[in-house]
Every structure is written in C-alpha cells, then in structure tokens.
C-alpha cells in the first residue's frame, strides 16, 4: 500500500520502516505487518533520563567553546523560542492553529539545543541524544491553560542556561540543562 501511495518500490519502504523501527517508533509484528508503537510512561521517563544526562554533558562540554558568534546564535535561538512561547500562550486560537504553533515551538526548542550541540563538538553523543529526543517529538501536544506556567518556565530555563554559558559556568550550565530536560519530562 505504501509503495503504491508514494510511487516507489518496496525496497525504500522497507528501509524507511527499518529506520523507524530502530528509533522505536514502529514495530514489526509477525503476520500482521508494521504498527506504530506505543511508548509506555516508563519508557518515556527512561528516555528523558538518558537525554537529561546527555544534554547536561553536552552543555558542560560546550561552555568553554562558546565564542561570540555562537553566543549570538544561542541568544537568537532563545529569543525565537521565547517569541513562539508568547504566541502559543495567546488565547483565541483554534485547535489546528495551536497544534501547528506547538510544532514550531518544539522545533524552536530543538534549534536552541542544537546550537549547544554544535559548540560541544561531540558528534556521537549528539547523535545518541537526538535519537532519544525523537522518541517523544510526535507526542507533544499544546495543552490548555493549565500548562501556561510550565511553558513560561521553559523560557526562563533557556534564559538561565544562556546566562550560565555567558558566565562561563560549565558546572552551573550542566545542572540547569539537566533540570530543564527533566522538567520537560514532567511537562510532557
């Protein structure tokens, strides 16, 4: 069905499904095909624990490597994330618009962290951490007014991480990054 739908042979479809299975997003079920996999709360919590440790390590390693250009890029990513948070918190949006904005917000969050990954220059750790974060990208939902303070807290945490990096506090930035990821787990 997928081959016909996308106008490609079965080989690239099989390869794509194997890649999705490797990230844990789908599973092969004998005599049934491939199914979108449901991730349990415990698996999700474990993925966040791994990501928290990796983000903390990457942030600590990145601090001494931040030059002026990287700091400017990080501040720009922080500002973009804060702007999208403000837009997300505006009331009166229809659910489809809010969901689309939530997707932009998640990507802005990743862009912020990607500046830190780039500065750290540890490609293997980066690949593992990004694999862990892909586990929950599709599970993030906008939420309602009860989540507004948690969204604002994410913005404050990004600001605190930038401040620690600017102060050249590798240990402080590490601790803030660790708590930030765990906070995201609670938010999710």
N, C-alpha and C positions, 0 to 999 in steps of 0.2 A: 504494500500500500504506500509506504513512504517513497519507494523508488519511483512509482508512478506519479505520486503527488509532486515530487521535486524534479522529476525528469532526469534522474541519474541512475546509474546501475546499482546493483545491490552491494557491491564492494565498498563504496564510500559510505553507504548507510551502515553497514556492519562496523566499519572503522569508527564512525561517529558514535554508534551505540556502545562500542567497547570503551571509548574515551569517557563517555558519560558514566558508564559502569565503574570506571576507575576512580571517578570523583565521588562515587556513592549516590549519584542522582537517579540512576536506574538500576534494575537488577534483572538478570536473565532467569526466567522461570521455565524449567523443563516442560515441554509440550504445551506451553502457554504463550511463549514469546517474551517480550521485554516489557517491563512495567515500571512506571515512575515509582521510585522508592520513597516510602515514608520514613522520616528520621524521627526516632524517639526523643523525648525530652532529655534522657540521659546521654544519648549520642550527641545531641546538640550542645549540652553542657560540657561534655568532654572536648568537643571541637573548639569551643570557646576557651577552655583551659589551655589547650595547646596553642591557640592563637595568642592568648594573653602572654604566655611565656615568650613566644617568638617575637611579638610586637615589642615587648619590653627589651629583649635582647637587641633587636634591630635599632630601636630608638637610642639605647645606650651607645651602641657602636657608631651611630650616625652623628652624635653630638660633636665630636672633635672634627668631623669632616664638613660641617656646615660652614660654607663661605658666604659672602654677601649675596651672590646670585641665588644660591639655594635657599637662604633665608627669605629673600624676596619671593621666591616661588612658593615657599611654605606659607608666608603671610597671605599671598594671593589665594592659595587654596583654602586657607582658613576663612578668609573674607567671603569667598564664593559659598562655602558651606554655611556660614552664618546667614548670608542673604537667603539661601534656599530654606534654611530653618525658619526664618521670619515669614517667607512666603507660605511655607507649609502650615504655619500656625494661624494664618489668616482664615477667618471664618467665611462662610458663604460659598465655598467651592463645592461643586458637585462631586460625587464619589469618584467618577472617572478621572476628573481633573486632579483630584487629591492623590489618587493612585499613581498617575503619571508623574506628578511632582515628587512623590515619595521615591520613585525610581531614580529621578535626577538627584535627589538628596543622598541616596545610598551611593550613587556613583561619585558625587562630590566628596563624600566621606572617604571613599577609596582613593580619590585623587590626592587628598590631604596625606593619607598614609603612604601613598606611592612616592611622594617627594622624600619622605624619610627613608623608605627602602632604597631609593636611588642614591641617597647620600651615604648610606651604610655600606654599599658595595659588597653585599654578600648574596650573590645570585641564588645559591642553593637554598639558603634559609628563606629568601624572598619567595621562591617557588613553592616551598612547603607551606609557608604562611598564607599565600594567596590561594592555594588549594584548600586550606582549612576555611578561608572566608567564603569561598564559592559554595560551601556546604549550606549556607543559610541565606544567600542573596535572594533566592526566589521565595523565601519565607517571610520576608519583611513586609508588613502591612502598615498603612498610615496610622491606624488607631484613631481614637476620638480625643475629646478634650482632656480625658484622664491622663493622657500621655504627654500633654504640653510641657509640664515641668521637666519631664525626662528628656524631651528633645532639647529644651534650653540647656539642661545640664551637659548634654553632649557638646554644645557650642562652647560652654565655659571650660570644659575639659580640653578641647582643642586649643583654646587660648592659653590655658595653663601649660600645656605641652610646649607650645611655641615659646612661651616665656622662659621655661626651663632650658630649652635649647639655646635661646639667645643669651641666657646667663651662663652657658657652658656647664650646666649641672647635669652631667651624664647620669648620675645616680637618681637625681630628682626626676629627670625626664623618663627614666626607666620605670620608676614607681608610678608615675602619672599614666604612662602608656598602659601598664599592666592593669591598673584600676579602671581605666577608660574602657578597655576591651571587656572586662568583667561586668562593668555597668551596662554595656551594650547587650550582654547576655541576659541580664535581668530585664532590660527594656524589651528585648525580643520575646 
